[in-house]
Amino acid sequence: MRTRNLLVSVCLIALTHQLVSCGGSSPGPEDPSNTLNLPNSEQTAAPLPKGHVWRFQLMEVMSPGLGAFLQRVDVKEKLVGGAFYGFQLLALNGDPEFWANSELAIGDVIKSVNGMPIGHYDEAFRVWQSLFTAPEIVVSYDRNGELRELRIVVHEDDEPPPAQP
């Protein structure tokens, strides 16, 4: 059971890393046969500011499934006083471009996603399912004892892009 908790939690962490870089230019899929046939594409989508993503981009990141995410990060359970505290990032694997715009760093401890805990499989799975329709993704994490949030706003494909800051 603990391995399954870890797998889903790692996926949530990796998803947030990838989405942070979707706002501008992001690397294309590694396997062209693994893409979705969506009416929109990154080449024709209006660019979004950092921390924003189009819904179709979210779907492209989630569609390869758990295995693709598991190749991107290494984590371990962080316990405080014998109780689960979160998942600590140990390594960011693969192409460095994948991680270029990420706010999360090695050593950060992921505590929750969208206000929901991720310590048990059923909790993490519920978070994963909610991301398909979530209006935003908010990752709460601890960096050296300081609690922080990473926020990614999800824009529907048929809405006009927000004004650039």
C-alpha positions as CSV (number, residue, x, y, z in Angstrom):
1,M,0.0,0.0,0.0
2,R,2.8,2.5,0.9
3,T,4.3,2.0,-2.6
4,R,1.0,2.8,-4.2
5,N,0.8,6.0,-2.1
6,L,4.3,7.0,-3.2
7,L,3.5,6.3,-6.9
8,V,0.5,8.6,-7.0
9,S,2.2,11.3,-4.9
10,V,5.2,11.3,-7.2
11,C,2.9,11.7,-10.2
12,L,1.3,14.8,-8.6
13,I,4.7,16.3,-7.9
14,A,5.9,15.7,-11.4
15,L,2.7,17.0,-12.9
16,T,3.1,20.3,-11.1
17,H,6.7,20.6,-12.3
18,Q,5.7,20.0,-15.9
19,L,2.8,22.4,-15.8
20,V,4.9,25.3,-14.5
21,S,6.7,25.3,-17.8
22,C,3.6,25.0,-20.0
23,G,2.8,28.7,-19.8
24,G,5.4,29.7,-22.3
25,S,7.2,27.2,-24.4
26,S,7.6,23.7,-23.2
27,P,9.3,20.7,-24.7
28,G,7.2,18.6,-27.0
29,P,6.3,15.1,-26.2
30,E,9.1,12.6,-26.4
31,D,7.0,10.0,-28.2
32,P,4.8,11.5,-31.0
33,S,2.5,8.4,-30.9
34,N,1.7,9.3,-27.3
35,T,-0.1,12.6,-28.0
36,L,-3.7,13.5,-27.9
37,N,-5.6,14.5,-31.0
38,L,-7.0,17.8,-29.7
39,P,-8.4,20.6,-31.7
40,N,-5.9,23.0,-30.2
41,S,-2.1,22.7,-30.2
42,E,0.8,24.4,-28.5
43,Q,1.8,25.9,-31.9
44,T,-1.6,27.7,-32.2
45,A,-2.5,28.3,-28.6
46,A,-2.1,31.8,-27.2
47,P,0.9,32.0,-24.9
48,L,0.1,32.3,-21.2
49,P,2.1,33.9,-18.4
50,K,4.1,31.7,-16.0
51,G,1.9,29.8,-13.6
52,H,-1.0,29.5,-16.1
53,V,-1.8,26.6,-18.4
54,W,-4.4,25.7,-21.0
55,R,-6.7,22.7,-20.1
56,F,-5.5,20.8,-23.2
57,Q,-1.9,21.2,-22.0
58,L,-2.9,19.7,-18.6
59,M,-4.5,16.8,-20.5
60,E,-1.4,16.3,-22.6
61,V,0.7,16.1,-19.4
62,M,-1.6,13.7,-17.6
63,S,-2.4,11.4,-20.6
64,P,0.8,9.4,-20.7
65,G,-0.1,8.0,-17.3
66,L,1.8,7.2,-14.1
67,G,4.8,5.5,-15.7
68,A,5.9,8.7,-17.6
69,F,5.8,10.7,-14.4
70,L,7.7,8.2,-12.3
71,Q,10.7,8.6,-14.5
72,R,11.0,12.3,-13.7
73,V,11.5,12.5,-9.9
74,D,12.8,10.6,-6.9
75,V,11.1,11.2,-3.5
76,K,11.0,9.8,0.0
77,E,8.5,10.0,2.8
78,K,9.3,12.7,5.3
79,L,8.3,11.9,8.9
80,V,8.1,14.4,11.7
81,G,7.7,13.0,15.2
82,G,7.0,9.6,13.7
83,A,4.0,11.0,11.6
84,F,3.8,11.5,7.9
85,Y,4.7,15.1,7.0
86,G,5.0,14.9,3.2
87,F,7.1,13.7,0.3
88,Q,10.6,15.2,0.0
89,L,12.1,15.7,-3.5
90,L,15.4,13.9,-3.8
91,A,16.2,14.2,-7.5
92,L,14.8,15.8,-10.7
93,N,15.5,13.3,-13.5
94,G,15.6,13.5,-17.2
95,D,16.0,16.5,-19.5
96,P,17.0,19.6,-17.5
97,E,14.7,21.7,-19.9
98,F,11.8,19.8,-18.4
99,W,12.6,21.4,-15.0
100,A,13.8,24.8,-16.2
101,N,10.8,26.9,-15.0
102,S,9.9,24.9,-11.9
103,E,9.6,26.7,-8.6
104,L,10.0,23.4,-6.7
105,A,13.6,22.3,-5.8
106,I,15.4,19.3,-4.4
107,G,14.8,19.1,-0.7
108,D,11.3,20.6,-0.8
109,V,8.6,18.6,1.0
110,I,5.2,18.4,-0.8
111,K,2.5,18.5,1.8
112,S,-0.8,18.7,-0.1
113,V,-2.3,19.5,-3.5
114,N,-5.4,21.7,-3.8
115,G,-5.7,21.6,0.0
116,M,-6.1,17.8,0.0
117,P,-3.5,15.6,1.7
118,I,-1.5,13.0,-0.3
119,G,-0.2,10.7,2.3
120,H,-2.6,7.8,1.7
121,Y,-3.3,6.2,-1.6
122,D,-7.0,7.0,-1.6
123,E,-6.3,10.7,-0.8
124,A,-3.6,10.9,-3.5
125,F,-5.9,9.2,-6.0
126,R,-8.7,11.5,-5.2
127,V,-6.4,14.5,-5.9
128,W,-5.2,13.0,-9.2
129,Q,-8.8,12.5,-10.4
130,S,-9.7,16.1,-9.4
131,L,-6.9,17.5,-11.5
132,F,-8.8,16.7,-14.7
133,T,-11.4,19.3,-14.0
134,A,-9.7,21.6,-11.4
135,P,-9.7,25.3,-12.1
136,E,-6.2,25.6,-10.6
137,I,-3.5,23.5,-9.0
138,V,-2.1,24.6,-5.7
139,V,0.8,22.7,-4.3
140,S,1.6,23.4,-0.6
141,Y,5.2,22.6,0.2
142,D,7.8,23.2,2.9
143,R,11.2,24.6,2.0
144,N,13.7,24.7,4.9
145,G,10.9,25.2,7.4
146,E,9.1,27.9,5.4
147,L,5.6,26.9,4.1
148,R,5.0,28.0,0.5
149,E,2.5,27.5,-2.3
150,L,2.9,26.9,-6.0
151,R,-0.2,28.0,-7.9
152,I,-1.1,27.1,-11.5
153,V,-4.2,28.5,-13.0
154,V,-6.0,26.3,-15.5
155,H,-7.7,28.1,-18.4
156,E,-10.4,26.4,-20.5
157,D,-9.4,26.0,-24.2
158,D,-12.4,28.1,-25.4
159,E,-11.8,31.1,-23.2
160,P,-9.8,34.2,-24.3
161,P,-6.3,34.3,-22.9
162,P,-5.7,36.6,-19.9
163,A,-4.0,39.9,-20.3
164,Q,-0.3,39.6,-20.0
165,P,1.2,41.4,-16.9
